[in-house]
Amino acid sequence: MTQVAYIFPGQGSQSVGMVRDLFDSMDSVKKIFQQADDTLGFSLSKLCFEGPEEELKLTINAQPALLTAAYVCLQATREINQTALPAPKYVAGHSLGE
């Protein structure tokens, strides 16, 4: 039996504008970002899509941004093609990308 693991990128891979194309084209992605914005008490979506980059690089912002971006990518892939990605047995974040 094949076991699958997904490893998500860590701090340093964030960039202003990341996953904006998914946000613009998928209501489910908008909902995920809205949940993140509400939970964090600030507009993570605005920070991710508009910056400033120096603020996005701060660990306190980069961590939730990367987690949200990774989750968005996983959910979008599943939504587009439910068989494209097998269910993972393990997930992990690289560096601080937990």
C-alpha atoms as one frame of an Amber mdcrd trajectory, in Angstrom:
protein
   0.000   0.000   0.000   1.376   3.388  -1.002   1.562   5.990   1.730   1.485
   9.652   0.755   2.906  12.630   2.615   2.509  16.307   1.763   5.316  18.648
   2.753   4.530  22.343   2.703   7.076  25.140   2.197   8.403  27.158   5.073
   9.256  30.723   5.852  11.132  32.425   3.068   8.873  31.096   0.315   6.167
  33.712   0.887   5.678  36.488  -1.651   3.201  39.277  -2.150   0.515  38.054
  -4.527   0.826  34.357  -3.677  -2.331  32.345  -4.458  -4.103  35.492  -5.702
  -5.115  33.689  -8.888  -6.927  31.048  -6.844  -8.570  33.713  -4.675  -9.821
  35.561  -7.748 -11.278  32.448  -9.343 -12.645  30.283  -6.511 -15.312  31.099
  -3.936 -14.008  28.360  -1.635 -10.630  30.094  -1.491 -12.297  33.407  -0.657
 -14.079  31.631   2.200 -10.827  30.177   3.569  -9.167  33.592   3.528 -12.213
  35.163   5.175 -11.965  32.589   7.959  -8.262  33.371   8.377  -8.957  37.126
   8.423 -11.692  36.675  11.041  -9.608  34.341  13.201  -6.515  36.533  13.138
  -8.368  39.811  13.594  -6.644  41.481  10.635  -6.760  41.198   6.868  -4.287
  38.436   6.075  -5.711  38.378   2.567  -4.805  42.044   1.999  -1.314  41.464
   3.380  -0.820  38.416   1.141  -2.123  40.099  -1.989  -0.967  43.709  -1.532
   1.859  43.626   0.997   3.952  45.374   2.020   6.520  42.628   1.525   8.527
  43.627   4.608   5.451  43.092   6.787   4.670  39.772   5.102   8.227  38.590
   5.848   7.740  39.010   9.596   7.422  35.607  11.267   4.188  36.588  12.996
   2.631  37.207   9.564   4.558  34.768   7.380   3.491  31.729   9.381  -0.287
  32.155   9.064   0.154  33.358   5.467   2.051  30.234   4.449  -0.275  27.915
   6.310  -3.296  29.528   4.649  -1.667  29.482   1.197  -0.749  25.801   1.540
  -4.245  24.892   2.715  -5.776  26.884  -0.151  -3.625  25.045  -2.698  -4.544
  21.663  -1.265  -8.267  22.455  -1.144  -8.291  24.010  -4.614  -6.606  20.958
  -6.105  -9.107  18.674  -4.427 -12.000  20.803  -5.626 -10.777  20.940  -9.216
 -10.054  17.220  -9.418 -10.977  15.054  -6.473  -8.730  12.264  -7.697  -5.716
  14.458  -8.481  -4.242  14.107  -5.016  -4.542  11.025  -2.861  -5.416  11.494
   0.790  -2.201  11.958   2.768  -1.123   9.663   5.557   1.194  12.407   6.851
   1.571  16.155   6.463   4.509  18.311   7.500   5.787  21.832   7.201   9.345
  22.588   6.171  11.392  24.906   8.345   8.827  27.028  10.151   6.104  26.166
   7.634   4.097  24.193  10.117
